Amino acid sequence: MRLKNLICLFVVFFIGLEIMVSQQPGNNPEERKKKVYLLHADTLTFNKKVSADYRVLKGNVEFRQDSAYMYCDSAYFYEGNNSFDAFGNVRMEQGDTLFVYGDVLYYDGNEALARLRDNVKMINNDVVLTTDSLNYDRIHNICYFFEGGKIVNLDNVLTSIYGEYSPDTKIAVFEDDVVLENPQFTLYTNILEYNTENGIADIVGESTIISENNTIYSDKGWYDTRTDNAMLLNRSRIVGEGQLLTGDTIFYNRPSGIGEVFGNMFLNDSIRSLILHGGYGRYNEITEFAFATQKAYAVEYSSPDSLFLHADTLKSTVEEENRLLQAYYGVRFFRQDAQGVCDSLKYSTADSTIVMYDNPILWNQNYQIYGDTIFIQMNDSTIEKVRIKDFSFMAQQKTKDFYDQITGNVMDIYFTDGELTLLDVKGNVQTILFPEEDGGKSYVGMNKAESSYMTAKFLNKKTERVVMKPKPTATLTPIPMLAAGSTQLSQFRWYDNLRPKSKSDIFKIVKMTEEQIIKTTNYFTKEELEGTADD
C-alpha cells in the first residue's frame, strides 16, 4: 500500500512538472498574451486511456490569460486547445474594476471569449449586469447577453432580451422588449443605447416614456436620466392630461416642466378646445403657460365654426381652469360669422370673450365695426354681443358710394344666430342713413341725425326701426341734392382691404394707410405684453 501511494505521488509530480514545462511562455509577446496558464489546482488528474486531451482540475482552481484571472471549484483543462471549462463559484477578474461571476464558464483562449452560464453577474464600478447567459469578448472588451438580462446603474434599471455592454466606452445597447425604469419615469422601446457613465439614454427607435405628469413618444433624441433633460427630434410628442405638444425639435426639462420647441410647434389643449401653432414656442406643463411666435396662430374649436387667429406673438396662461390667450402685433382672425384685425387681443375661454385693442376692426356679414376698444361675447356656436367703449363706429355699405353710418361713445350690438338684430348707442350719437324705397331699388335720400341715445332694430341685414332720444336733430336730403363730401361722417373709414376673407387670409400682411388710422387710447402695456416672459 505504501509503495502504491508513493508511485501515485511520483505520477502527480511528473504530471505537474510536465504541465509546468509545457506552459513555459515562448519568445513571442503576443503568444504569451494568448496563452492560458494554469496557476493552481488542489488536484490534477487525467487518464490517457479515457481522454488524453484534457485534465481534470479540482479545488481552488486558478487560470490566467494576460491580465485576466479566472477562478472556479473545478475545471476541464484543454491545454492543446488553449481553453477550459470551469464549474462552481466561477469568478473572473480583470484589473480592479471588472468582476464577473457565474456557475459555469466555457473559455476559449485563442478567441479570448468567455461564455458564462447560470446566475451570471458582472460588476464594473457602479454597473451591475445580471443574466443567465453572458458572452464576454475580451479582445473587443464587450459583454453581451441574448436570453434576457438586466443592468442596474445608480437609479436606473434596464432590461431587455438582447444586450451589449462595453466596459471601455461605458456604452450599453439593448434590443427587444427594452425597459428602462427610473424613479421619475419608465421607458419602453425595442432598441436603446445607454451610457452608464453619464446616464444618457439615446433614443434610436420608437420609444414611449411614461411618467406621472405625461407620456413622451419619440423615435430619435436623447434623455439625460440624471438631470431629466431631453432633446426630442422627428416631431416627438409630449402628451399630458388633455394637452399635446409636438414639434420638429423639443428641448424638455422634467423638473421645471418646460418644453422648448424649434420648428412647427403644435400645442393642443383639448380640455379648452384651443390649438397653438408657431415656428418657435415654449410650454410649461406645470403652470400651463404657452408661448408661440414665428408665424404663430391659434385655433379655437369649441364650436363647428372654429376661430382662426394669427399674430406676431401669442401667449397663453391658465388660471382656475380658464385659459387666457394674449395676442399682439398684427392680430388677424377669421370665423364664418366674424372677422377682425387689431394690434392686440385677449381671449378668455372661461366666458368666451374677446377684447380687441389698438385700432380694432370687426366685420359681421356686411357690417363693419371699429372703435377704441371692442369687447366680443361669444356663445357655444356664434357671436352673441359686441360692446365698443369710449369711441365706436359701425358702417354698412349700401352702394358703391353710400354707407349707413352710426357713431357714439358706447355701442352695444346684439346678434341672433350670427345676425345683427339690435343696436344701442349712448353718448354723442351721430348717424347717416339711407332709407330705402321701392323694395330697396332706390333711396329716399340721406338722413343725417344727432342725439344722446339711439336704439335700432335690424331684420334681414337691413335697418328696420330707429329710435333716437331725447331730442334728436335730423335732416333728410334728397339724393340729387347731396353735396360732395357730405355723405360721410368725419370719422368714417372703410377697411375692406384689411378684412380676412378666409382662414388662410389671416397670414396676409396688410397695414393701414395714414388716412385710415383713427387714434385710440387703449392697448396692452409693455408690462402686460412682457410680464409672463419668464414663466
DRENBA-878420 format. One line per field, with one value per residue (C-alpha): residue number from 1; residue in three letters; x, y, z. Coordinates in steps of 0.25 Angstrom, whole numbers, plus 5000, padded with zeros to 4 digits. Layout:
% residues N
k: NUM,...
r: ALA,...
px: X,...
py: Y,...
pz: Z,...
This chain:
% residues 535
k: 1,2,3,4,5,6,7,8,9,10,11,12,13,14,15,16,17,18,19,20,21,22,23,24,25,26,27,28,29,30,31,32,33,34,35,36,37,38,39,40,41,42,43,44,45,46,47,48,49,50,51,52,53,54,55,56,57,58,59,60,61,62,63,64,65,66,67,68,69,70,71,72,73,74,75,76,77,78,79,80,81,82,83,84,85,86,87,88,89,90,91,92,93,94,95,96,97,98,99,100,101,102,103,104,105,106,107,108,109,110,111,112,113,114,115,116,117,118,119,120,121,122,123,124,125,126,127,128,129,130,131,132,133,134,135,136,137,138,139,140,141,142,143,144,145,146,147,148,149,150,151,152,153,154,155,156,157,158,159,160,161,162,163,164,165,166,167,168,169,170,171,172,173,174,175,176,177,178,179,180,181,182,183,184,185,186,187,188,189,190,191,192,193,194,195,196,197,198,199,200,201,202,203,204,205,206,207,208,209,210,211,212,213,214,215,216,217,218,219,220,221,222,223,224,225,226,227,228,229,230,231,232,233,234,235,236,237,238,239,240,241,242,243,244,245,246,247,248,249,250,251,252,253,254,255,256,257,258,259,260,261,262,263,264,265,266,267,268,269,270,271,272,273,274,275,276,277,278,279,280,281,282,283,284,285,286,287,288,289,290,291,292,293,294,295,296,297,298,299,300,301,302,303,304,305,306,307,308,309,310,311,312,313,314,315,316,317,318,319,320,321,322,323,324,325,326,327,328,329,330,331,332,333,334,335,336,337,338,339,340,341,342,343,344,345,346,347,348,349,350,351,352,353,354,355,356,357,358,359,360,361,362,363,364,365,366,367,368,369,370,371,372,373,374,375,376,377,378,379,380,381,382,383,384,385,386,387,388,389,390,391,392,393,394,395,396,397,398,399,400,401,402,403,404,405,406,407,408,409,410,411,412,413,414,415,416,417,418,419,420,421,422,423,424,425,426,427,428,429,430,431,432,433,434,435,436,437,438,439,440,441,442,443,444,445,446,447,448,449,450,451,452,453,454,455,456,457,458,459,460,461,462,463,464,465,466,467,468,469,470,471,472,473,474,475,476,477,478,479,480,481,482,483,484,485,486,487,488,489,490,491,492,493,494,495,496,497,498,499,500,501,502,503,504,505,506,507,508,509,510,511,512,513,514,515,516,517,518,519,520,521,522,523,524,525,526,527,528,529,530,531,532,533,534,535
r: MET,ARG,LEU,LYS,ASN,LEU,ILE,CYS,LEU,PHE,VAL,VAL,PHE,PHE,ILE,GLY,LEU,GLU,ILE,MET,VAL,SER,GLN,GLN,PRO,GLY,ASN,ASN,PRO,GLU,GLU,ARG,LYS,LYS,LYS,VAL,TYR,LEU,LEU,HIS,ALA,ASP,THR,LEU,THR,PHE,ASN,LYS,LYS,VAL,SER,ALA,ASP,TYR,ARG,VAL,LEU,LYS,GLY,ASN,VAL,GLU,PHE,ARG,GLN,ASP,SER,ALA,TYR,MET,TYR,CYS,ASP,SER,ALA,TYR,PHE,TYR,GLU,GLY,ASN,ASN,SER,PHE,ASP,ALA,PHE,GLY,ASN,VAL,ARG,MET,GLU,GLN,GLY,ASP,THR,LEU,PHE,VAL,TYR,GLY,ASP,VAL,LEU,TYR,TYR,ASP,GLY,ASN,GLU,ALA,LEU,ALA,ARG,LEU,ARG,ASP,ASN,VAL,LYS,MET,ILE,ASN,ASN,ASP,VAL,VAL,LEU,THR,THR,ASP,SER,LEU,ASN,TYR,ASP,ARG,ILE,HIS,ASN,ILE,CYS,TYR,PHE,PHE,GLU,GLY,GLY,LYS,ILE,VAL,ASN,LEU,ASP,ASN,VAL,LEU,THR,SER,ILE,TYR,GLY,GLU,TYR,SER,PRO,ASP,THR,LYS,ILE,ALA,VAL,PHE,GLU,ASP,ASP,VAL,VAL,LEU,GLU,ASN,PRO,GLN,PHE,THR,LEU,TYR,THR,ASN,ILE,LEU,GLU,TYR,ASN,THR,GLU,ASN,GLY,ILE,ALA,ASP,ILE,VAL,GLY,GLU,SER,THR,ILE,ILE,SER,GLU,ASN,ASN,THR,ILE,TYR,SER,ASP,LYS,GLY,TRP,TYR,ASP,THR,ARG,THR,ASP,ASN,ALA,MET,LEU,LEU,ASN,ARG,SER,ARG,ILE,VAL,GLY,GLU,GLY,GLN,LEU,LEU,THR,GLY,ASP,THR,ILE,PHE,TYR,ASN,ARG,PRO,SER,GLY,ILE,GLY,GLU,VAL,PHE,GLY,ASN,MET,PHE,LEU,ASN,ASP,SER,ILE,ARG,SER,LEU,ILE,LEU,HIS,GLY,GLY,TYR,GLY,ARG,TYR,ASN,GLU,ILE,THR,GLU,PHE,ALA,PHE,ALA,THR,GLN,LYS,ALA,TYR,ALA,VAL,GLU,TYR,SER,SER,PRO,ASP,SER,LEU,PHE,LEU,HIS,ALA,ASP,THR,LEU,LYS,SER,THR,VAL,GLU,GLU,GLU,ASN,ARG,LEU,LEU,GLN,ALA,TYR,TYR,GLY,VAL,ARG,PHE,PHE,ARG,GLN,ASP,ALA,GLN,GLY,VAL,CYS,ASP,SER,LEU,LYS,TYR,SER,THR,ALA,ASP,SER,THR,ILE,VAL,MET,TYR,ASP,ASN,PRO,ILE,LEU,TRP,ASN,GLN,ASN,TYR,GLN,ILE,TYR,GLY,ASP,THR,ILE,PHE,ILE,GLN,MET,ASN,ASP,SER,THR,ILE,GLU,LYS,VAL,ARG,ILE,LYS,ASP,PHE,SER,PHE,MET,ALA,GLN,GLN,LYS,THR,LYS,ASP,PHE,TYR,ASP,GLN,ILE,THR,GLY,ASN,VAL,MET,ASP,ILE,TYR,PHE,THR,ASP,GLY,GLU,LEU,THR,LEU,LEU,ASP,VAL,LYS,GLY,ASN,VAL,GLN,THR,ILE,LEU,PHE,PRO,GLU,GLU,ASP,GLY,GLY,LYS,SER,TYR,VAL,GLY,MET,ASN,LYS,ALA,GLU,SER,SER,TYR,MET,THR,ALA,LYS,PHE,LEU,ASN,LYS,LYS,THR,GLU,ARG,VAL,VAL,MET,LYS,PRO,LYS,PRO,THR,ALA,THR,LEU,THR,PRO,ILE,PRO,MET,LEU,ALA,ALA,GLY,SER,THR,GLN,LEU,SER,GLN,PHE,ARG,TRP,TYR,ASP,ASN,LEU,ARG,PRO,LYS,SER,LYS,SER,ASP,ILE,PHE,LYS,ILE,VAL,LYS,MET,THR,GLU,GLU,GLN,ILE,ILE,LYS,THR,THR,ASN,TYR,PHE,THR,LYS,GLU,GLU,LEU,GLU,GLY,THR,ALA,ASP,ASP
px: 5000,5011,5018,5005,5003,5018,5016,5004,5011,5022,5012,5005,5019,5023,5010,5011,5025,5020,5010,5020,5029,5018,5013,5026,5024,5030,5038,5027,5020,5006,5007,5009,4997,4988,4994,4984,4992,4988,4993,4987,4979,4978,4978,4980,4977,4975,4974,4981,4973,4960,4964,4977,4972,4968,4972,4962,4965,4959,4959,4963,4966,4972,4975,4982,4982,4989,4983,4971,4970,4959,4955,4946,4944,4947,4950,4954,4966,4969,4983,4985,4973,4977,4963,4956,4942,4940,4929,4925,4927,4933,4940,4947,4955,4961,4968,4962,4949,4943,4938,4929,4922,4915,4912,4919,4930,4934,4947,4953,4967,4970,4958,4959,4944,4937,4924,4917,4904,4895,4894,4903,4907,4917,4921,4928,4929,4915,4909,4903,4899,4891,4887,4887,4895,4907,4918,4930,4939,4952,4958,4948,4944,4929,4920,4906,4894,4884,4873,4869,4877,4877,4887,4886,4893,4890,4875,4873,4869,4870,4865,4864,4865,4878,4888,4903,4912,4926,4934,4943,4933,4922,4912,4901,4892,4879,4869,4855,4846,4855,4850,4857,4852,4855,4848,4843,4838,4838,4843,4839,4845,4851,4865,4872,4887,4891,4903,4906,4916,4907,4893,4889,4879,4880,4866,4869,4855,4841,4840,4830,4834,4823,4823,4813,4811,4812,4815,4826,4826,4839,4848,4860,4867,4873,4869,4878,4873,4881,4877,4864,4867,4863,4865,4854,4854,4846,4833,4833,4821,4819,4804,4799,4785,4778,4790,4798,4812,4819,4830,4842,4851,4847,4857,4850,4853,4844,4847,4842,4832,4837,4837,4844,4840,4848,4841,4826,4821,4807,4800,4786,4779,4767,4761,4759,4758,4770,4781,4794,4804,4817,4831,4837,4830,4830,4820,4821,4813,4813,4807,4801,4808,4810,4817,4818,4824,4829,4816,4809,4794,4783,4770,4759,4750,4739,4729,4727,4731,4745,4753,4766,4775,4789,4798,4813,4813,4803,4804,4794,4792,4783,4776,4766,4763,4762,4771,4774,4781,4788,4792,4799,4805,4798,4786,4776,4765,4755,4741,4730,4721,4732,4746,4755,4768,4775,4789,4786,4775,4771,4763,4757,4751,4744,4733,4737,4740,4750,4755,4762,4771,4778,4771,4762,4752,4741,4733,4720,4714,4713,4715,4728,4730,4742,4745,4754,4753,4744,4738,4732,4724,4723,4713,4715,4713,4714,4716,4705,4709,4719,4722,4731,4735,4740,4738,4730,4726,4718,4716,4709,4711,4698,4704,4718,4717,4706,4709,4700,4708,4706,4715,4715,4723,4718,4711,4705,4702,4693,4693,4683,4689,4700,4692,4691,4677,4679,4687,4688,4697,4700,4706,4709,4701,4702,4696,4696,4685,4680,4665,4661,4648,4642,4647,4661,4663,4664,4667,4658,4670,4681,4676,4686,4683,4689,4684,4689,4683,4679,4673,4672,4666,4670,4664,4670,4682,4674,4671,4656,4653,4662,4658,4667,4665,4663,4662,4669,4672,4671,4671,4667,4674,4669,4680,4681,4683,4695,4708,4721,4727,4714,4711,4721,4723,4737,4742,4737,4747,4745,4754,4750,4765,4769,4758,4762,4753,4757,4765,4778,4776,4780,4794,4793,4801,4793,4795,4786,4790,4792,4778,4771,4777,4768,4775,4771,4775,4775,4785,4794,4804,4818,4817,4805,4812,4825,4821,4820,4832,4839,4828
py: 5000,5010,5006,5009,5023,5026,5023,5032,5043,5042,5041,5054,5061,5057,5061,5075,5076,5073,5084,5094,5091,5091,5104,5112,5124,5126,5137,5144,5154,5152,5137,5139,5148,5138,5126,5121,5118,5108,5115,5106,5094,5085,5073,5070,5056,5050,5037,5035,5023,5031,5044,5050,5064,5069,5069,5069,5080,5081,5090,5105,5105,5118,5121,5134,5139,5152,5162,5153,5144,5133,5124,5112,5100,5090,5090,5082,5088,5086,5091,5087,5096,5107,5106,5101,5098,5103,5099,5104,5118,5123,5137,5146,5158,5168,5179,5185,5189,5178,5165,5154,5143,5130,5116,5111,5117,5112,5119,5119,5125,5126,5135,5141,5138,5135,5129,5129,5122,5122,5132,5142,5155,5165,5177,5189,5200,5205,5196,5182,5173,5160,5149,5134,5135,5144,5144,5153,5156,5161,5165,5175,5177,5175,5167,5162,5154,5148,5141,5153,5162,5173,5185,5193,5207,5216,5220,5213,5198,5194,5180,5174,5161,5164,5174,5178,5186,5191,5194,5203,5212,5210,5209,5199,5195,5188,5181,5174,5177,5188,5195,5206,5208,5221,5227,5238,5230,5217,5216,5205,5202,5191,5198,5207,5212,5216,5222,5217,5228,5240,5233,5238,5229,5231,5229,5222,5215,5217,5219,5222,5229,5229,5238,5243,5256,5252,5242,5244,5238,5239,5231,5240,5248,5246,5247,5250,5241,5249,5263,5260,5268,5263,5266,5260,5260,5256,5262,5255,5257,5260,5257,5261,5261,5268,5274,5270,5277,5274,5280,5277,5278,5279,5282,5277,5279,5270,5277,5291,5285,5293,5289,5298,5295,5299,5297,5295,5296,5290,5290,5285,5288,5278,5282,5296,5294,5302,5299,5308,5308,5314,5313,5314,5313,5308,5301,5299,5287,5291,5305,5302,5315,5315,5324,5324,5333,5332,5331,5328,5325,5319,5311,5311,5299,5298,5300,5295,5309,5310,5323,5324,5335,5340,5350,5352,5347,5338,5336,5327,5325,5317,5321,5313,5304,5317,5319,5333,5335,5348,5352,5365,5371,5369,5362,5356,5346,5339,5332,5330,5339,5349,5354,5364,5372,5379,5381,5374,5364,5356,5343,5336,5322,5324,5333,5332,5347,5354,5368,5376,5387,5398,5401,5389,5386,5375,5370,5363,5360,5373,5381,5388,5392,5399,5408,5410,5396,5385,5374,5362,5352,5338,5327,5312,5314,5328,5343,5348,5362,5373,5385,5397,5407,5422,5423,5414,5414,5404,5405,5397,5399,5401,5405,5408,5422,5421,5415,5415,5420,5421,5426,5429,5427,5414,5404,5390,5381,5369,5357,5345,5333,5341,5352,5367,5369,5380,5393,5402,5415,5424,5438,5447,5439,5443,5435,5436,5426,5424,5419,5410,5410,5402,5389,5394,5398,5413,5422,5433,5441,5443,5444,5451,5452,5454,5451,5446,5432,5422,5409,5402,5388,5380,5370,5362,5371,5384,5395,5392,5403,5414,5422,5434,5442,5451,5462,5457,5467,5461,5466,5458,5462,5456,5449,5459,5470,5463,5472,5466,5460,5461,5446,5442,5445,5451,5438,5429,5419,5407,5396,5385,5383,5379,5369,5354,5347,5332,5325,5325,5340,5343,5342,5353,5365,5377,5391,5403,5415,5428,5433,5420,5422,5427,5429,5421,5421,5406,5396,5385,5392,5387,5380,5373,5368,5364,5361,5346,5344,5337,5327
pz: 5000,5003,4991,4983,4989,4987,4972,4971,4977,4967,4956,4961,4962,4948,4942,4949,4944,4930,4931,4936,4925,4914,4919,4919,4910,4897,4892,4884,4894,4886,4888,4903,4904,4897,4905,4916,4929,4940,4952,4963,4966,4978,4970,4955,4949,4935,4929,4916,4913,4914,4909,4906,4902,4915,4930,4942,4952,4966,4977,4977,4962,4956,4942,4936,4922,4920,4931,4933,4945,4946,4958,4960,4968,4957,4942,4930,4924,4909,4908,4894,4890,4900,4906,4919,4924,4939,4949,4962,4968,4955,4956,4946,4950,4940,4947,4959,4953,4945,4952,4946,4954,4949,4951,4938,4929,4915,4912,4898,4900,4885,4883,4897,4898,4911,4911,4925,4928,4940,4951,4944,4950,4944,4953,4946,4956,4958,4947,4951,4939,4943,4933,4931,4918,4916,4906,4909,4897,4903,4890,4888,4903,4900,4908,4902,4906,4897,4906,4915,4924,4934,4936,4949,4948,4960,4959,4946,4944,4929,4924,4910,4903,4896,4901,4900,4909,4907,4920,4912,4906,4917,4905,4906,4895,4897,4888,4888,4900,4905,4918,4926,4940,4947,4960,4951,4938,4931,4917,4907,4893,4885,4883,4893,4895,4909,4914,4928,4931,4929,4930,4916,4908,4893,4887,4873,4871,4874,4889,4900,4913,4923,4936,4946,4938,4924,4913,4903,4889,4881,4871,4872,4882,4896,4910,4922,4933,4944,4940,4934,4922,4908,4893,4885,4870,4858,4863,4876,4885,4899,4904,4917,4923,4912,4905,4893,4890,4877,4868,4860,4872,4886,4898,4910,4925,4934,4948,4942,4933,4921,4907,4897,4882,4870,4857,4855,4869,4871,4885,4886,4899,4897,4910,4906,4891,4887,4878,4877,4865,4863,4857,4871,4885,4899,4908,4923,4927,4942,4940,4926,4921,4906,4896,4881,4871,4856,4848,4861,4860,4869,4866,4876,4872,4883,4872,4858,4853,4858,4861,4854,4860,4855,4862,4863,4877,4885,4900,4907,4922,4931,4944,4951,4938,4930,4918,4915,4901,4898,4884,4880,4868,4855,4860,4849,4852,4844,4847,4837,4845,4849,4845,4851,4851,4862,4869,4882,4887,4899,4898,4910,4909,4923,4917,4903,4902,4892,4895,4883,4886,4877,4864,4865,4853,4854,4842,4842,4829,4822,4835,4839,4853,4859,4871,4883,4889,4885,4894,4888,4895,4888,4891,4888,4873,4869,4873,4883,4887,4884,4892,4888,4898,4898,4883,4874,4859,4851,4836,4825,4810,4802,4789,4783,4789,4800,4814,4826,4838,4853,4863,4878,4891,4895,4886,4889,4878,4879,4870,4868,4861,4856,4850,4856,4862,4872,4874,4886,4885,4897,4896,4885,4875,4860,4849,4834,4828,4814,4815,4804,4796,4785,4791,4792,4778,4781,4793,4799,4802,4813,4827,4836,4851,4865,4879,4892,4891,4880,4878,4865,4861,4849,4841,4829,4829,4828,4838,4841,4852,4859,4871,4876,4888,4896,4885,4873,4861,4848,4833,4821,4808,4794,4787,4775,4785,4793,4793,4790,4803,4811,4811,4821,4836,4839,4846,4835,4829,4820,4823,4813,4808,4822,4824,4826,4816,4819,4830,4821,4819,4834,4829,4819,4822,4821,4828,4830,4822,4829,4824,4830,4844,4855,4868,4880,4895,4900,4897,4904,4913,4912,4925,4921,4908,4914,4929,4926,4918,4930,4932
